[in-house]
């Protein structure tokens, strides 16, 4: 078609063909009108652009998974972007909610000491015994290796909010006991989590403790159950639990 096209022109032709193919695949999979194929093929880059703007971008904006993926990319390129935004929001409105979100962002960035200070500042007035804030405070303390303070914060949470339930908080309590060397108490908490925890982390951590205590047979049975459970679980569960399933396999070896 273009006998005298140079290397650059050939690359553009190939790129156009690839983009057209991707658009047509998207068209077929999503059930778009087939007349779009003519626009894509005849219009080349313009046809691809028209299809992408009118058909793909709206889906991208309305798909939570797509939005999460986009946020993940932005987070990798600019890790402190959300931190700057949350600081600006706190400057505009010094509310407990804004402080809590800022503290969680500090924690996500690995700035646990900063997060602890922010969470402490949230524990005031009607929020002085708020369970979500106390749990966040305990998480920030544990991230700094403050196991005793973690346990104290969780004990305070439980005393002030006896009806509060949190699988993550329960697991954190077990981990703090283990970190303090209270293995029997930690194992009791892990056993309470064994059946109902929504993921494999609690069971794998319990197996690690059992191995350290020399209870290898029980640990092996627990790990084998985790792997068997995941084998028949939906793919999204297997993907979400990959870290702990890999650890379970490694422990079995």
C-alpha positions as CSV (number, residue, x, y, z in Angstrom):
1,X,0.0,0.0,0.0
2,X,2.8,2.3,0.8
3,X,5.8,1.0,-1.1
4,X,8.0,4.0,-0.4
5,X,7.2,4.4,3.3
6,X,10.1,4.7,5.6
7,X,10.7,2.9,8.9
8,X,8.9,5.6,10.8
9,X,5.9,5.5,8.6
10,X,5.9,1.7,8.9
11,X,5.9,1.9,12.7
12,X,2.9,4.3,12.6
13,X,1.0,1.9,10.3
14,X,1.8,-1.0,12.7
15,X,0.7,1.1,15.7
16,X,-2.5,2.1,14.0
17,X,-3.2,-1.6,13.2
18,X,-2.6,-2.6,16.8
19,X,-4.9,0.1,18.2
20,X,-7.6,-0.7,15.7
21,X,-7.4,-4.3,16.7
22,X,-7.7,-3.5,20.4
23,X,-10.7,-1.3,19.8
24,X,-12.4,-3.9,17.7
25,X,-11.8,-6.5,20.4
26,X,-13.3,-4.2,23.0
27,X,-16.2,-3.5,20.6
28,X,-17.0,-7.2,20.2
29,X,-16.7,-8.0,23.9
30,X,-18.8,-5.1,25.1
31,X,-21.5,-5.5,22.4
32,X,-21.0,-2.1,20.7
33,X,-22.7,-1.4,17.4
34,X,-20.7,-3.0,14.5
35,X,-20.8,0.2,12.4
36,X,-18.0,1.4,14.7
37,X,-15.7,-1.1,12.9
38,X,-15.9,1.0,9.7
39,X,-15.1,4.2,11.6
40,X,-12.2,2.5,13.3
41,X,-10.8,1.0,10.1
42,X,-11.4,4.0,7.8
43,X,-10.5,6.7,10.3
44,X,-7.2,5.1,11.5
45,X,-5.9,7.1,14.4
46,X,-8.9,9.5,14.2
47,X,-11.3,6.6,14.3
48,X,-9.4,5.0,17.2
49,X,-9.5,8.3,19.1
50,X,-13.2,8.8,18.5
51,X,-14.0,5.3,19.7
52,X,-11.8,5.6,22.8
53,X,-13.2,9.0,23.8
54,X,-16.9,8.1,23.3
55,X,-16.9,4.4,24.2
56,X,-13.9,3.4,26.4
57,X,-13.4,6.4,28.6
58,X,-17.0,6.6,30.0
59,X,-16.7,2.9,30.9
60,X,-13.3,3.6,32.5
61,X,-14.7,6.4,34.6
62,X,-17.7,4.3,35.8
63,X,-15.8,1.1,36.6
64,X,-14.6,1.0,40.2
65,X,-11.8,-1.5,39.3
66,X,-10.6,0.9,36.5
67,X,-10.6,3.8,38.9
68,X,-8.7,1.9,41.5
69,X,-6.1,0.8,38.9
70,X,-5.7,4.4,37.8
71,X,-5.3,5.6,41.4
72,X,-2.7,2.9,41.9
73,X,-0.7,4.1,38.9
74,X,-0.9,7.7,40.1
75,X,0.2,6.6,43.6
76,X,3.3,5.0,42.3
77,X,4.2,8.0,40.2
78,X,3.5,10.5,43.0
79,X,3.4,8.7,46.4
80,X,2.7,11.9,48.4
81,X,0.0,13.3,46.2
82,X,-2.9,12.2,48.5
83,X,-0.9,13.3,51.6
84,X,-0.6,16.9,50.2
85,X,-4.3,16.9,49.3
86,X,-5.3,15.7,52.8
87,X,-3.1,18.3,54.4
88,X,-4.8,21.0,52.4
89,X,-8.2,19.6,53.3
90,X,-7.3,19.7,57.0
91,X,-6.0,23.3,56.7
92,X,-9.4,24.2,55.2
93,X,-11.5,22.2,57.8
94,X,-9.9,20.9,61.0
95,X,-12.3,18.0,61.6
96,X,-11.8,14.6,63.2
97,X,-12.7,13.0,59.9
98,X,-10.0,14.9,58.0
99,X,-7.4,14.2,60.7
100,X,-8.3,10.5,60.6
101,X,-7.9,10.3,56.9
102,X,-4.5,12.2,57.1
103,X,-3.3,9.7,59.8
104,X,-4.3,6.8,57.7
105,X,-2.4,8.2,54.7
106,X,0.7,8.7,56.9
107,X,0.4,5.0,58.0
108,X,0.0,3.8,54.4
109,X,3.2,5.7,53.6
110,X,5.1,4.1,56.4
111,X,5.2,7.2,58.6
112,X,3.8,5.4,61.6
113,X,5.1,7.9,64.2
114,X,3.4,10.8,62.4
115,X,0.2,8.7,62.1
116,X,0.3,8.0,65.9
117,X,0.5,11.7,66.6
118,X,-2.4,12.5,64.3
119,X,-4.6,9.7,65.7
120,X,-4.0,10.9,69.3
121,X,-5.1,14.3,68.2
122,X,-8.4,12.8,67.1
123,X,-9.2,11.3,70.5
124,X,-11.0,14.3,72.0
125,X,-14.4,15.3,73.0
126,X,-17.1,13.0,71.8
127,X,-14.5,11.0,69.9
128,X,-12.3,10.3,73.0
129,X,-13.2,6.6,72.9
130,X,-14.1,6.2,69.3
131,X,-13.3,2.5,68.4
132,X,-12.1,3.3,64.8
133,X,-9.7,5.9,66.0
134,X,-8.4,3.7,68.8
135,X,-7.9,0.8,66.4
136,X,-6.0,3.1,64.0
137,X,-3.9,4.3,66.9
138,X,-3.1,0.7,67.8
139,X,-2.1,-0.1,64.2
140,X,0.3,2.9,64.2
141,X,1.8,1.8,67.5
142,X,2.3,-1.8,66.3
143,X,3.9,-0.6,63.1
144,X,6.6,1.1,65.3
145,X,7.1,-2.1,67.3
146,X,5.3,-0.8,70.3
147,X,3.5,-4.0,71.3
148,X,2.7,-3.1,74.9
149,X,1.2,0.3,73.8
150,X,-0.8,-1.6,71.1
151,X,-2.3,-3.9,73.6
152,X,-3.1,-1.0,75.9
153,X,-4.9,0.9,73.2
154,X,-6.9,-2.2,72.2
155,X,-7.8,-3.0,75.8
156,X,-9.1,0.6,76.1
157,X,-11.1,0.1,72.9
158,X,-12.7,-3.1,74.2
159,X,-13.5,-1.6,77.6
160,X,-15.1,1.5,76.1
161,X,-16.8,-0.3,73.2
162,X,-17.7,-3.9,74.3
163,X,-20.0,-4.5,71.3
164,X,-17.4,-3.4,68.7
165,X,-16.2,-6.1,66.4
166,X,-13.3,-6.0,64.0
167,X,-11.4,-9.0,62.5
168,X,-8.4,-6.8,61.9
169,X,-8.5,-5.5,65.4
170,X,-8.7,-9.1,66.8
171,X,-5.8,-10.2,64.6
172,X,-3.8,-7.2,65.8
173,X,-4.5,-8.1,69.4
174,X,-3.2,-11.7,68.8
175,X,-0.1,-10.3,67.1
176,X,0.6,-7.9,70.0
177,X,0.3,-10.7,72.5
178,X,2.7,-12.8,70.4
179,X,5.1,-9.9,70.2
180,X,5.0,-9.6,74.0
181,X,6.0,-13.3,74.3
182,X,2.5,-14.3,75.6
183,X,2.3,-17.3,73.2
184,X,-0.5,-19.2,75.0
185,X,-2.8,-16.1,75.1
186,X,-1.8,-15.3,71.5
187,X,-2.7,-18.9,70.4
188,X,-6.0,-18.6,72.1
189,X,-6.8,-15.5,70.1
190,X,-5.6,-17.0,66.8
191,X,-7.8,-20.1,67.4
192,X,-10.8,-17.8,67.9
193,X,-10.0,-16.2,64.5
194,X,-9.2,-19.5,62.7
195,X,-12.7,-20.3,61.3
196,X,-14.1,-16.8,60.7
197,X,-11.2,-14.6,59.6
198,X,-11.9,-13.3,56.0
199,X,-8.6,-14.3,54.5
200,X,-5.6,-16.5,55.2
201,X,-3.3,-14.2,57.2
202,X,-4.6,-15.2,60.6
203,X,-4.3,-18.9,59.9
204,X,-0.8,-18.6,58.4
205,X,0.4,-16.5,61.4
206,X,-1.1,-19.1,63.7
207,X,0.7,-21.8,61.8
208,X,4.0,-19.9,62.2
209,X,3.4,-19.7,66.0
210,X,2.6,-23.4,66.2
211,X,5.8,-24.2,64.3
212,X,7.8,-22.0,66.7
213,X,6.3,-23.9,69.6
214,X,7.1,-27.3,68.0
215,X,3.5,-28.2,67.2
216,X,4.4,-29.0,63.6
217,X,1.6,-31.5,62.8
218,X,-1.1,-29.1,63.8
219,X,0.6,-26.3,61.8
220,X,0.9,-28.6,58.7
221,X,-2.8,-29.4,58.9
222,X,-3.7,-25.8,59.2
223,X,-1.6,-24.8,56.2
224,X,-2.9,-27.6,54.1
225,X,-6.5,-26.5,54.9
226,X,-5.6,-22.9,53.8
227,X,-4.3,-24.1,50.4
228,X,-7.2,-26.5,49.9
229,X,-9.7,-23.7,50.7
230,X,-8.1,-21.4,48.2
231,X,-7.9,-24.0,45.5
232,X,-11.7,-24.0,45.2
233,X,-12.2,-20.3,46.0
234,X,-12.9,-17.7,43.3
235,X,-10.0,-16.3,41.3
236,X,-10.3,-12.9,43.0
237,X,-9.8,-14.5,46.4
238,X,-6.7,-16.4,45.2
239,X,-5.3,-13.2,43.9
240,X,-6.1,-11.2,47.0
241,X,-4.5,-13.9,49.3
242,X,-1.5,-14.6,47.1
243,X,1.0,-13.3,49.7
244,X,-0.3,-15.6,52.4
245,X,-0.9,-18.6,50.2
246,X,2.7,-18.3,49.0
247,X,3.9,-18.2,52.6
248,X,1.8,-21.2,53.5
249,X,3.4,-23.2,50.6
250,X,6.8,-22.1,51.7
251,X,6.2,-23.1,55.3
252,X,5.0,-26.6,54.1
253,X,8.2,-27.1,52.3
